[in-house]
Amino acid sequence: MTEPDFLRDTRNSYNAMAIDYAENFKNGIDDKPVDRAVLAVFAELVRASGNTDAVDVGSGPGHVTEYLKSLGLNIYGIDLSSEMVELARRKRPGIRFEEGSMTALDLAEGSLGGICAWYSTIHVPLEQLSGVFADFRRALVPGGHLVLGFQSGDELKHYDEGFGHKLSLDFYRRSPDLVAGLLNEAGFEVYARAEREPDPEEKTRQAYLIARALG
Ligand SMILES: C[S@@+](CC[C@H](N)C(=O)[O-])C[C@H]1O[C@@H](n2cnc3c(N)ncnc32)[C@H](O)[C@@H]1O
């Protein structure tokens, strides 16, 4: 099957800017207390469910993967970009990172207690998102949890340049209600939501959803 253009363009874009992207965001979530709080709630829910196996989908440089591991999750990262995967392995040799796309996950059914997709579903068009959420639901045990982070809004942005590199990168700002509706249709109950104001380097409000896989 031929790969959709958006996946090829997203991969090429992150491959081109991986090193500079990681340098620019080198503090990760260190100065993001709300983000850390949401991830901590997610980790606690996953631990309480008794299955700490988890995946960070779209793990990038691996800051969030590392944080969730420090909170007791048996987690590894998956990312579309081979350069991001290489970089994450170099920076965090104690954590497993694999190449793969959330649109074609090879995860055993009912095998995970948690899935994190932190600012990575932002690159997936709406018409693909229901399928991605249905696959997340299948990979989770009933009662398992999903956490999403994304920019709040209703807009498609396109970048053809980033950190001095030529890109072709789409990303979507979405309303939490829209995303929550898709999660419900895919077999999740949205358990918690948070939204915060943009930090100085951000342009929009930031949204977080924690959803529970229904049985
Ligand atoms: C904005 S970065 C966020 C990285 C990381 N989650 C963080 O918060 O630091 C988006 C990441 O998602 C990855 N990505 C985009 N589309 C993806 C897909 N279809 N499957 C897996 N990873 C994807 C990109 O390669 C990139 O590393």
The ligand as an SDF file (V2000), in Angstrom:
LIG
                    3D

 27 29  0  0  0  0  0  0  0  0999 V2000
    5.5560   17.9290   18.3760 C   0  0  0  0  0  0  0  0  0  0  0  0
    6.5380   16.4720   18.4590 S   0  0  0  0  0  0  0  0  0  0  0  0
    6.1990   15.9070   20.1270 C   0  0  0  0  0  0  0  0  0  0  0  0
    7.2570   14.9730   20.6600 C   0  0  0  0  0  0  0  0  0  0  0  0
    7.0490   14.5020   22.0920 C   0  0  0  0  0  0  0  0  0  0  0  0
    5.8220   13.7820   22.2700 N   0  0  0  0  0  0  0  0  0  0  0  0
    7.1200   15.6590   23.0490 C   0  0  0  0  0  0  0  0  0  0  0  0
    6.0690   16.1110   23.5290 O   0  0  0  0  0  0  0  0  0  0  0  0
    8.2400   16.1320   23.3180 O   0  0  0  0  0  0  0  0  0  0  0  0
    5.5980   15.3150   17.4780 C   0  0  0  0  0  0  0  0  0  0  0  0
    6.2790   13.9680   17.3190 C   0  0  0  0  0  0  0  0  0  0  0  0
    5.2980   13.0620   16.8030 O   0  0  0  0  0  0  0  0  0  0  0  0
    5.8960   12.2630   15.7950 C   0  0  0  0  0  0  0  0  0  0  0  0
    4.8270   11.8170   14.8890 N   0  0  0  0  0  0  0  0  0  0  0  0
    4.1120   12.5490   14.0240 C   0  0  0  0  0  0  0  0  0  0  0  0
    3.2220   11.7930   13.3660 N   0  0  0  0  0  0  0  0  0  0  0  0
    3.3740   10.5270   13.8520 C   0  0  0  0  0  0  0  0  0  0  0  0
    2.7540    9.2700   13.5630 C   0  0  0  0  0  0  0  0  0  0  0  0
    1.8190    9.1600   12.6000 N   0  0  0  0  0  0  0  0  0  0  0  0
    3.1470    8.1860   14.2610 N   0  0  0  0  0  0  0  0  0  0  0  0
    4.1300    8.2830   15.2060 C   0  0  0  0  0  0  0  0  0  0  0  0
    4.7690    9.4300   15.4970 N   0  0  0  0  0  0  0  0  0  0  0  0
    4.3940   10.5470   14.8360 C   0  0  0  0  0  0  0  0  0  0  0  0
    6.9160   13.1850   15.1400 C   0  0  0  0  0  0  0  0  0  0  0  0
    7.9050   12.4810   14.4310 O   0  0  0  0  0  0  0  0  0  0  0  0
    7.4580   13.9500   16.3410 C   0  0  0  0  0  0  0  0  0  0  0  0
    8.5640   13.3150   16.9140 O   0  0  0  0  0  0  0  0  0  0  0  0
  1  2  1  0
  2  3  1  0
  2 10  1  0
  3  4  1  0
  4  5  1  0
  5  6  1  0
  5  7  1  0
  7  8  2  0
  7  9  1  0
 10 11  1  0
 11 12  1  0
 11 26  1  0
 12 13  1  0
 13 14  1  0
 13 24  1  0
 14 15  1  0
 14 23  1  0
 15 16  2  0
 16 17  1  0
 17 18  1  0
 17 23  2  0
 18 19  1  0
 18 20  2  0
 20 21  1  0
 21 22  2  0
 22 23  1  0
 24 25  1  0
 24 26  1  0
 26 27  1  0
M  CHG  2   2   1   9  -1
M  END
$$$$
